[in-house]
Amino acid sequence: MIEPVETRTWLIGRVGNEEVASEVLGWWLDEEGVNPLTVGEWSGCRDGEIFKGSALEAMKVAYLRKLVEVAERCKTPEALADLDKIADWVTNWKPGDPGLSLAGGDGG
């Protein structure tokens, strides 16, 4: 039996090499415990973090999780500074905002 879920509930985690956010439509109980019923790229996956918020906020969390992985591979202070700028931009971005410029690029 599938139990309903509050709207704006997301499962965020890894599919292959990507961090994705999939909307949770319900919960079901089986021998392994309570599991999310998701739609989209991550249909049927069990692992991840539950997040409540808008689709934009869920995607931001997914991108920030990916940036954490990138930060672990950064070797120079300049690379870490650029990564910090990217994280700040992702956190504060709203539809219609301009792109991000790094290292003299125009950012489009």
N, C-alpha and C positions, 0 to 999 in steps of 0.2 A: 504494500500500500504506500502511495506517495503522499507525503504531508506537504501542505502549502508552505511557502516561504514569503517573508516580507519582500516587497519590491525593493529594487536598488541593492540587491545582494549579489556579490561577485565572488568567484573563486579565482585567485591569482596565483600563478606558478608556472613551471617550466613545461613546455611541449617541445621536444627536440632541443634545439639550441636557442629557443625564443622564450621570453617571458610573455605570457598572455593573460588576459582577463576575460573570463567567460561568465555570463549571467547565470545565476542559480535560479531554477524554476521550482524546485521542490527538494524534499529530503526523502530518502528511503532507508529502511533498516534491513540489514541482512546479517549473516553470521559474523561479518567483520566489523559491524557497528553501523553508525549513521553515516550516510554518504550523500553528497550533493548530486542532484540531477542538473546537468548543465547543458547549454546549447552553444553552438558555434564551433570554433576551432578545437575546443577542449572537451568535446562531448564525451561523457562517460568517465572522465578522469577523477581520481579520488584525492590526489595529493595537492596541497597548496594551502593558501591562507584565505580565510573568509574576510571579505571587506564589504562594508556598507557605505554607499555613496553613489554619486552619479557615474555614468559611463566614462566621462572625461577623467574624473578623479581616480577611477579604477585603472585606467590606462596609464595615468601618471605614475601610480604605484608600481605597475608592471615595468615601466621604463626605468624607474629609479632602482628597482631590484637588479636590473641588468647593469646599470651603472656601477653598482657595488662590485659586481664581478670584474668589470673593466678596471676599477680602482685598484683591485688586488694585483693587476698586471702592470700598472703604471710604474715607470722607473725613474722619472725625472720630476723635479719640482714644477717645471713648466707644464708637463702633462697633467699633473694633479691639479694645478691651477685652472687649466682648461676644463677638466672634468668637473671641478667645483662650479665653474660658470655654466656648464651644461646642466648640472643638477638644479641650480638656481633657476635657470630658464625654464626647464621642464616643470618645476614646482609652481612657478608663477604664470605660465603661459595660459592664455585664453584665446578662443577662436577669434581670428582677425588680427592677432598680434604678429609683428614681423618675425622673420627668421633670426637666427643667432649667428653672430660673426665671431670667428676665432682666428687668430694669427693673421689678421689683416684681410680676411675674406669679406665679401659683401653680405653674406647671410641670406640673400634673396628675400 
